[in-house]
Amino acid sequence: MQYFVGEQEYFKGIGKIPFEGKGSRNPLAYKYYDAKRLIGGKTMEEHLRFAVAYWHSFCADGTDPFGSSTITFPFAKSDRWEHAVAKADAAFEFITKLGAPFYCFHDIDASPDHDDAARYEKDYHRMADELLRRQQESGVRLLWNTANVFTHPRYMNGAATNPDFNVVSRAAVQIKASLDVNVKLGGANYVFWGGREGYMSLLNTDMKREQEHLARFLMMARDYGRSIGFTGTFLIEPKPMEPTKHQYDYDAATTIAFLEHWGLEKDFKCNIEANHATLAGHSFTHDLQVCADRGLLGSVDANQGDIFNGWDTDEFPTNVYDTAQAMVVILKNGGLGNGGLNFDAKRRRNSTDDEDLFIAHIGGMDSFALGLEIAQSIIDDGIFDDFVKARYSSFDSGEGKRFAEGKMSLSELADHGRGATIEKRSGKQEYLNNLLNSYLFG
């Protein structure tokens, strides 16, 4: 990857972030993420495939429902086009200094939004040329892009699921343009986040019809993407609520059932976000495992929530319990394929220094790098796998195996049950928790 600086340097005084090891106290150095270090036959960079999120890193200014912006970006310009170009320069400077191989964006993160569809498309394609030049000069690649069809007031009742056909067709303008831009930029994936694809009240909603329209829209997008040469993976990002009361892609299981029902599972996989999984009442690892079991784990939005807040706080991941267990699932899945770990996370509102953006990403990258090391050790040792295998061993031979293979009738199963000797067998939960601690803390 080439070090990128545009016409001016925006993050002055900060150079390429080095790896200094766990003994370092330098806040602008990696302690665990050593990009070229081999773990299980692949480099950390190959395993983790980190991506920087345009929207949080270069758009989120600290505004929240209770207060105005607190973060001033060094690239801010009054003219919207000049601002977008300066933002691109700053983004690629930041990404190359960080050493992340990928980035992700929504259309209007990178390019000015316009109510006039033709002007929106013209500027978006113009910005795609700007981004492509920076990709070529830096070596940074596009992990995925998507369209923001949830912020504008026209989408207050949804995009693909909107009860107004004119709104559905306007959303198609953005999706089509984003797919065109994706192919131009060589995107590895394309994401759909149904931010308002759901309902607030069933009193005014035809849920069956809305989901049929959503499926039809996704089919059209898939067909168009393939027709213009997109060979990557389409991704759906589940989220249970916020901003709508109940979203149709509530969690991994709901999303997979939807994809399989409509025959979309060959082209689509899930992009799992940790904070969304916890908002759905699951652990991060749970939703990853649900996807892995169905062969539909595509990519990950790496963040964490606050256990005391019932909303999407999008914090940078620092919980190594979570990252280690997540990486066990990902490694056993054979990795993320052409997906990656995108930091859909933002600085806290009071972290206002430019260096805080670097520090936040460094912490997240170190947390997943350490999680990767621990996960590989867990898999290599095989103690957890051996325990689980032994726990289910009654299905590996004899009558239990006949049942598992579908070779037994209910009457035969009941006959066996009449004479079965049932012994109490501990699940050893505390032992396993302590064992996990031994991997984390030695």
C-alpha positions as CSV (number, residue, x, y, z in Angstrom):
1,M,0.0,0.0,0.0
2,Q,1.3,3.4,-1.0
3,Y,1.3,6.3,1.5
4,F,-1.3,8.8,0.2
5,V,-1.3,12.6,0.7
6,G,-3.3,14.9,-1.7
7,E,-2.7,18.5,-2.3
8,Q,-2.4,19.1,1.4
9,E,-1.8,16.9,4.5
10,Y,-4.8,16.9,6.8
11,F,-3.6,14.8,9.7
12,K,-0.3,16.6,10.3
13,G,2.2,15.2,12.8
14,I,0.8,11.6,12.4
15,G,2.8,9.3,10.2
16,K,2.3,5.7,9.2
17,I,1.1,3.8,12.3
18,P,3.8,1.3,13.3
19,F,3.7,-2.1,15.1
20,E,5.6,-1.8,18.4
21,G,4.3,-4.8,20.3
22,K,2.4,-5.3,23.5
23,G,5.0,-3.6,25.7
24,S,4.5,-0.3,23.9
25,R,2.7,2.6,25.5
26,N,2.6,4.7,22.3
27,P,-1.1,5.4,21.7
28,L,-0.3,5.7,18.0
29,A,1.2,2.3,17.6
30,Y,-0.2,-1.3,17.2
31,K,0.4,-3.6,20.2
32,Y,-1.1,-6.8,18.6
33,Y,-1.9,-6.1,14.9
34,D,1.2,-7.0,13.0
35,A,-0.1,-7.1,9.4
36,K,2.4,-9.5,8.0
37,R,2.5,-11.9,10.9
38,L,1.5,-15.4,10.0
39,I,-1.4,-17.0,12.0
40,G,-2.6,-20.4,10.9
41,G,-0.8,-20.1,7.5
42,K,-2.2,-16.6,6.6
43,T,-1.1,-13.1,7.5
44,M,-3.2,-11.1,10.0
45,E,-4.0,-8.7,7.2
46,E,-5.4,-11.6,5.1
47,H,-7.4,-13.0,8.0
48,L,-8.9,-9.7,9.2
49,R,-9.3,-7.6,6.0
50,F,-10.0,-4.4,7.9
51,A,-12.0,-1.6,6.4
52,V,-12.6,2.0,7.4
53,A,-16.2,3.3,7.4
54,Y,-16.5,6.6,5.5
55,W,-19.7,7.6,7.3
56,H,-18.6,7.4,10.9
57,S,-14.9,8.4,10.4
58,F,-15.4,11.3,8.0
59,C,-19.0,12.3,8.4
60,A,-20.1,11.8,12.0
61,D,-19.4,15.1,13.8
62,G,-20.5,14.2,17.3
63,T,-24.1,15.4,16.8
64,D,-26.6,13.4,18.9
65,P,-30.3,13.8,19.7
66,F,-29.4,16.1,22.6
67,G,-26.6,18.2,21.3
68,S,-25.0,19.8,18.2
69,S,-21.7,18.9,16.6
70,T,-18.5,18.8,18.7
71,I,-16.0,17.5,16.0
72,T,-14.5,19.8,13.5
73,F,-13.0,18.0,10.5
74,P,-9.7,19.4,9.1
75,F,-10.9,19.0,5.6
76,A,-14.2,20.9,6.0
77,K,-15.1,23.2,3.0
78,S,-18.1,25.4,2.5
79,D,-18.7,24.3,-1.1
80,R,-20.2,20.8,-1.2
81,W,-18.2,19.5,-4.1
82,E,-14.9,20.9,-2.8
83,H,-15.8,19.4,0.6
84,A,-16.4,16.0,-1.0
85,V,-13.0,16.1,-2.8
86,A,-11.1,17.2,0.3
87,K,-12.9,14.5,2.3
88,A,-11.7,11.9,-0.2
89,D,-8.1,13.2,0.2
90,A,-8.3,13.1,3.9
91,A,-9.9,9.7,3.9
92,F,-7.2,8.1,1.8
93,E,-4.5,9.8,3.8
94,F,-6.0,8.4,7.0
95,I,-6.6,4.9,5.6
96,T,-3.0,4.6,4.3
97,K,-1.5,6.0,7.5
98,L,-3.5,3.4,9.4
99,G,-2.5,0.6,7.0
100,A,-6.1,-0.6,6.5
101,P,-6.5,-2.4,3.1
102,F,-10.2,-1.5,2.5
103,Y,-12.8,1.2,2.9
104,C,-16.7,1.3,2.7
105,F,-19.1,4.1,2.0
106,H,-22.7,5.2,1.4
107,D,-23.3,7.1,-1.8
108,I,-24.0,10.5,-0.1
109,D,-21.1,10.0,2.4
110,A,-18.7,10.4,-0.6
111,S,-20.7,12.5,-3.0
112,P,-23.1,15.5,-2.6
113,D,-26.8,14.6,-2.4
114,H,-29.3,16.3,-4.6
115,D,-33.1,16.1,-4.9
116,D,-32.6,16.3,-8.7
117,A,-31.9,12.7,-9.7
118,A,-29.9,13.6,-12.8
119,R,-27.6,16.0,-10.8
120,Y,-27.2,13.3,-8.1
121,E,-26.1,10.7,-10.6
122,K,-23.7,13.1,-12.5
123,D,-21.9,14.1,-9.3
124,Y,-21.8,10.5,-8.0
125,H,-20.1,9.2,-11.2
126,R,-17.8,12.2,-11.1
127,M,-16.8,11.3,-7.5
128,A,-16.3,7.7,-8.5
129,D,-13.6,8.8,-10.9
130,E,-12.0,10.8,-8.0
131,L,-12.1,7.7,-5.7
132,L,-10.8,5.4,-8.4
133,R,-7.7,7.6,-8.9
134,R,-7.1,7.5,-5.2
135,Q,-7.5,3.8,-5.0
136,Q,-5.0,3.4,-7.9
137,E,-2.5,5.7,-6.2
138,S,-2.8,4.2,-2.8
139,G,-3.6,0.5,-3.2
140,V,-6.7,0.8,-1.0
141,R,-9.6,-1.3,-2.2
142,L,-13.4,-1.0,-1.9
143,L,-14.8,-3.7,0.4
144,W,-18.3,-2.6,-0.3
145,N,-20.5,0.4,-1.0
146,T,-24.2,1.0,-0.4
147,A,-27.0,3.6,-1.0
148,N,-28.4,5.8,1.8
149,V,-32.1,5.3,1.2
150,F,-33.1,6.1,4.8
151,T,-32.0,9.6,5.7
152,H,-33.9,11.8,3.3
153,P,-37.5,12.6,4.3
154,R,-38.8,10.9,1.1
155,Y,-37.8,7.6,2.8
156,M,-39.6,8.2,6.1
157,N,-41.9,5.2,5.2
158,G,-39.2,3.1,3.8
159,A,-37.5,2.7,0.4
160,A,-38.2,-0.6,-1.3
161,T,-41.1,-1.2,1.1
162,N,-42.6,2.3,0.8
163,P,-46.3,2.3,0.1
164,D,-45.7,5.0,-2.6
165,F,-44.4,3.6,-5.9
166,N,-42.8,6.9,-6.8
167,V,-40.5,6.6,-3.7
168,V,-39.6,3.0,-4.6
169,S,-38.6,4.1,-8.1
170,R,-36.5,7.0,-6.6
171,A,-34.7,4.6,-4.4
172,A,-33.9,2.6,-7.6
173,V,-32.0,5.6,-8.9
174,Q,-29.6,5.4,-6.0
175,I,-29.3,1.6,-6.0
176,K,-28.6,1.5,-9.7
177,A,-26.0,4.4,-9.5
178,S,-24.3,2.7,-6.5
179,L,-24.0,-0.6,-8.4
180,D,-22.6,1.2,-11.4
181,V,-20.0,2.9,-9.1
182,N,-19.3,-0.4,-7.4
183,V,-18.3,-2.0,-10.6
184,K,-16.2,1.0,-11.6
185,L,-14.3,0.8,-8.3
186,G,-14.0,-3.0,-8.2
187,G,-16.0,-3.5,-5.1
188,A,-15.8,-6.9,-3.5
189,N,-19.3,-6.8,-2.2
190,Y,-22.5,-4.7,-2.3
191,V,-24.5,-4.1,0.9
192,F,-28.2,-3.4,1.5
193,W,-29.0,-2.0,5.0
194,G,-32.8,-1.7,5.3
195,G,-32.7,1.2,7.7
196,R,-36.4,1.9,7.3
197,E,-37.5,-1.3,5.6
198,G,-40.0,-2.2,8.3
199,Y,-43.1,-0.8,10.0
200,M,-44.1,1.4,13.0
201,S,-47.7,0.2,13.2
202,L,-49.7,-2.6,11.7
203,L,-52.7,-0.4,11.6
204,N,-51.4,1.2,8.4
205,T,-49.2,-1.5,7.1
206,D,-49.6,-4.4,4.6
207,M,-46.6,-6.4,5.8
208,K,-47.0,-9.2,3.3
209,R,-47.1,-6.8,0.4
210,E,-44.1,-4.8,1.7
211,Q,-42.0,-7.9,2.0
212,E,-43.0,-9.1,-1.5
213,H,-41.9,-5.7,-2.8
214,L,-38.6,-5.9,-0.9
215,A,-37.9,-9.3,-2.4
216,R,-38.8,-8.0,-5.9
217,F,-36.5,-5.0,-5.5
218,L,-33.6,-7.2,-4.4
219,M,-34.1,-9.5,-7.3
220,M,-34.0,-6.6,-9.7
221,A,-30.9,-5.2,-8.1
222,R,-29.2,-8.6,-8.3
223,D,-30.1,-9.1,-12.0
224,Y,-28.9,-5.6,-12.9
225,G,-25.7,-6.0,-10.9
226,R,-24.9,-9.3,-12.7
227,S,-25.7,-7.8,-16.0
228,I,-23.1,-5.1,-15.6
229,G,-20.4,-7.4,-14.5
230,F,-20.7,-7.4,-10.7
231,T,-19.3,-10.8,-9.6
232,G,-19.1,-10.1,-5.8
233,T,-21.5,-10.9,-3.0
234,F,-24.7,-9.1,-2.2
235,L,-25.0,-8.5,1.5
236,I,-28.0,-7.9,3.8
237,E,-27.2,-6.3,7.2
238,P,-29.7,-7.4,9.8
239,K,-31.0,-4.9,12.5
240,P,-34.0,-5.4,14.7
241,M,-35.2,-1.8,15.3
242,E,-34.2,1.9,15.2
243,P,-35.3,3.8,13.3
244,T,-38.4,1.6,12.6
245,K,-40.1,-0.2,15.4
246,H,-39.7,-3.6,13.7
247,Q,-37.5,-4.1,10.7
248,Y,-37.9,-7.0,8.2
249,D,-34.3,-8.0,8.5
250,Y,-34.6,-8.3,12.3
251,D,-31.7,-10.7,12.9
252,A,-29.5,-13.3,11.1
253,A,-32.1,-16.1,11.4
254,T,-35.0,-13.8,10.1
255,T,-32.9,-12.5,7.2
256,I,-31.7,-16.0,6.2
257,A,-35.3,-17.3,6.3
258,F,-36.3,-14.4,4.0
259,L,-33.4,-15.0,1.6
260,E,-34.1,-18.7,1.4
261,H,-37.9,-18.2,1.0
262,W,-37.3,-16.0,-2.1
263,G,-34.5,-18.0,-3.6
264,L,-31.9,-15.3,-3.0
265,E,-29.4,-17.3,-0.9
266,K,-27.1,-18.1,-3.9
267,D,-26.3,-14.4,-4.4
268,F,-26.8,-12.9,-1.0
269,K,-25.1,-13.4,2.4
270,C,-25.3,-11.6,5.7
271,N,-23.2,-8.7,6.9
272,I,-23.4,-9.1,10.6
273,E,-22.9,-6.1,12.9
274,A,-22.1,-6.8,16.6
275,N,-24.2,-4.0,18.0
276,H,-27.2,-5.0,15.9
277,A,-27.0,-8.6,17.1
278,T,-27.0,-7.5,20.7
279,L,-30.0,-5.2,20.1
280,A,-31.9,-8.2,18.8
281,G,-31.2,-10.0,22.1
282,H,-28.4,-12.2,20.8
283,S,-24.6,-12.3,21.3
284,F,-22.4,-11.2,18.4
285,T,-21.2,-14.8,18.2
286,H,-24.7,-16.2,18.0
287,D,-25.6,-14.3,14.8
288,L,-22.2,-15.2,13.3
289,Q,-22.8,-18.9,14.1
290,V,-26.3,-18.8,12.6
291,C,-24.9,-17.5,9.4
292,A,-21.9,-19.9,9.3
293,D,-24.2,-22.9,9.9
294,R,-26.2,-21.9,6.8
295,G,-23.1,-21.0,4.7
296,L,-24.3,-17.4,4.6
297,L,-21.6,-15.5,6.6
298,G,-20.4,-12.8,4.2
299,S,-18.9,-9.9,6.1
300,V,-18.8,-8.2,9.5
301,D,-19.4,-4.7,10.8
302,A,-17.0,-4.6,13.7
303,N,-18.2,-2.6,16.7
304,Q,-19.9,-3.0,20.1
305,G,-22.8,-1.5,22.0
306,D,-23.2,-0.3,25.5
307,I,-25.0,-2.8,27.7
308,F,-26.7,0.0,29.6
309,N,-28.1,1.6,26.4
310,G,-30.9,0.0,24.4
311,W,-29.8,1.6,21.1
312,D,-27.1,1.5,18.5
313,T,-24.1,3.2,20.1
314,D,-21.6,2.0,17.5
315,E,-18.5,1.9,19.8
316,F,-15.2,0.7,18.6
317,P,-14.6,-2.9,19.6
318,T,-12.4,-3.4,22.7
319,N,-14.0,-6.5,24.3
320,V,-11.6,-9.3,23.6
321,Y,-14.0,-11.9,25.0
322,D,-16.2,-11.0,22.0
323,T,-13.5,-10.7,19.4
324,A,-11.9,-14.0,20.4
325,Q,-15.2,-15.9,20.2
326,A,-16.1,-14.2,17.0
327,M,-12.8,-15.1,15.4
328,V,-13.3,-18.8,16.4
329,V,-16.5,-18.8,14.3
330,I,-14.9,-16.9,11.5
331,L,-11.8,-19.2,11.3
332,K,-14.0,-22.3,11.4
333,N,-16.0,-20.8,8.6
334,G,-12.9,-20.7,6.5
335,G,-12.6,-16.9,6.9
336,L,-14.8,-14.3,5.4
337,G,-14.1,-14.9,1.8
338,N,-14.3,-11.6,0.0
339,G,-15.9,-10.0,3.1
340,G,-14.0,-8.3,5.9
341,L,-14.1,-6.5,9.2
342,N,-15.5,-3.0,8.6
343,F,-15.3,-0.5,11.5
344,D,-18.9,0.7,11.6
345,A,-18.0,2.6,14.7
346,K,-17.5,6.2,15.7
347,R,-15.5,8.2,18.1
348,R,-17.3,9.3,21.3
349,R,-18.8,12.7,21.1
350,N,-16.2,14.1,23.5
351,S,-13.2,12.6,21.6
352,T,-12.5,15.7,19.5
353,D,-8.8,15.5,18.7
354,D,-7.8,14.3,15.2
355,E,-5.5,11.7,16.8
356,D,-8.6,10.2,18.6
357,L,-9.8,8.9,15.2
358,F,-6.5,7.0,14.8
359,I,-6.5,5.8,18.4
360,A,-10.0,4.4,18.1
361,H,-9.2,2.4,15.0
362,I,-5.9,1.2,16.5
363,G,-7.8,-0.1,19.5
364,G,-10.3,-1.9,17.4
365,M,-7.7,-3.5,15.1
366,D,-5.6,-4.6,18.1
367,S,-8.7,-6.1,19.8
368,F,-9.4,-8.3,16.7
369,A,-5.8,-9.1,16.2
370,L,-5.5,-10.4,19.8
371,G,-8.9,-12.2,19.3
372,L,-7.4,-13.8,16.2
373,E,-4.4,-15.1,18.1
374,I,-6.5,-16.5,20.9
375,A,-9.0,-18.1,18.5
376,Q,-6.2,-19.8,16.6
377,S,-4.8,-21.2,19.8
378,I,-8.3,-22.5,20.9
379,I,-8.8,-24.2,17.6
380,D,-5.3,-25.7,17.5
381,D,-5.6,-27.1,21.0
382,G,-9.1,-28.6,20.2
383,I,-10.2,-28.8,23.9
384,F,-13.5,-27.1,23.3
385,D,-14.2,-29.1,20.1
386,D,-13.3,-32.4,21.9
387,F,-15.7,-31.5,24.7
388,V,-18.6,-30.7,22.4
389,K,-17.9,-33.8,20.3
390,A,-18.0,-36.0,23.4
391,R,-21.2,-34.3,24.6
392,Y,-23.0,-35.4,21.4
393,S,-21.2,-38.7,21.0
394,S,-24.4,-40.7,21.6
395,F,-25.5,-39.7,18.1
396,D,-22.3,-41.0,16.5
397,S,-22.9,-44.7,16.7
398,G,-25.7,-47.3,17.2
399,E,-29.3,-46.3,17.4
400,G,-28.4,-42.6,17.9
401,K,-26.6,-42.6,14.6
402,R,-29.6,-44.2,12.9
403,F,-31.8,-41.4,14.3
404,A,-29.3,-38.6,13.2
405,E,-29.2,-40.1,9.7
406,G,-33.0,-40.2,9.4
407,K,-33.1,-44.0,9.3
408,M,-35.4,-44.4,12.3
409,S,-39.2,-44.1,12.6
410,L,-40.9,-42.4,15.5
411,S,-42.2,-45.8,16.7
412,E,-38.6,-47.2,16.7
413,L,-37.4,-44.1,18.6
414,A,-40.1,-44.6,21.2
415,D,-39.3,-48.3,21.5
416,H,-35.7,-47.3,22.3
417,G,-36.8,-44.7,24.8
418,R,-38.8,-47.2,26.8
419,G,-35.7,-49.1,27.8
420,A,-33.2,-46.2,27.8
421,T,-31.0,-45.6,30.8
422,I,-30.7,-41.8,31.3
423,E,-27.7,-40.5,33.2
424,K,-27.3,-37.0,34.5
425,R,-24.4,-35.4,32.5
426,S,-23.0,-32.0,33.5
427,G,-22.7,-29.3,30.8
428,K,-19.6,-28.1,32.7
429,Q,-20.4,-24.4,32.0
430,E,-18.2,-23.0,34.7
431,Y,-15.3,-25.2,33.7
432,L,-15.6,-24.0,30.1
433,N,-15.8,-20.3,31.2
434,N,-12.7,-20.8,33.2
435,L,-10.9,-22.5,30.3
436,L,-11.7,-19.6,28.1
437,N,-10.3,-17.2,30.7
438,S,-7.1,-19.3,30.6
439,Y,-6.6,-18.5,26.9
440,L,-7.3,-14.8,27.5
441,F,-5.2,-14.3,30.6
442,G,-2.7,-17.3,30.6
